[in-house]
Amino acid sequence: MNTLPNVLRSALPSGDGPGVLLRAMARLEKSPRADRLADVLRGAVRALPLGDARDVLHGRWLGHPLHPALVQFPIGAWLSAAVLDLVPGQRRAARLLVGAGLVGAVPAAISGWVDWAELRRPQMRVGLVHGAANITGVICYACSLTARCRGRHLRGRAWGFCGAGAIAAGGAIGGHLAYRQAAGANHAEQVAALVPPGWHRLIALDELSPGRPRRIPLGEVTVVAVRTGDDTVRVLAERCTHMGGPLADGSVVDGCLVCPWHGSTFRLEDGWNVTGPATSPQPAFETRITDGQVQARLAP
Ligand code: FES
């Protein structure tokens, strides 16, 4: 017996394939309709004179994106306001929470847009709709606060519930962006699990030109080796932790390897992400030269 209503059943995946929601997201990922707008916005966000604050907003200091942490505050405040709206005599507290959520939404939105500007095209498309839903939510809550301040509490509540709906939709789309499209994830997390322990022969030392990154397969992964001295070779995992960019196509600058896609800079010595947008360091390998052969093993 079918216990789910038809509308819900069509939204969920079934044995026949993806449901309405997943199909809609797949269409959105492929739709070029808003690409021009996205390009303009990306240019504007990248041109913001943020300096070192840009890495702070990416969450490099935190080791993962800052945006999901910052959104907790406005969402928490607005959800609490929605609960208080259902309780008699809590108008003042609800109004305060709506206002606090609006203040908290500012840094959350800025960090989100800074991350968004470094995404790949299909992720940008989904991210744009995620942002649009959240902006709609913020506008609803601004209207809600205005109405509450004017003593129109019923209208204020109605705007608040509309805002909650928009924010919930934005959150669901954000979930697709983070978990389905892996925006913000560490794209080298699996390296430690795929490289067998112990030393592995990579290449003859003579085959490496000083300062020129070289892509080398190592079992299930690829690594990038850079000869930095007569007998010194540095080895990192080759796919960038930010979005999987090919570090072997990057450039070596001041003892660091710069990703060709978005410019994350990784210290060759230990993989530390000196600058973002990467928030995770690059897996680094210890190296030794034996009989003219470069060997590497994953650094602890
Ligand atoms: S893929 Fe974005 S910085 Fe490397």
Boltz pocket constraint, residues with backbone or C-beta under 6 A from the ligand:
constraints:
  - pocket:
      binder: B
      contacts: [[A, 118], [A, 240], [A, 241], [A, 242], [A, 243], [A, 244], [A, 245], [A, 246], [A, 259], [A, 260], [A, 261], [A, 262], [A, 263], [A, 264], [A, 276], [A, 277], [A, 278]]
      max_distance: 6.0
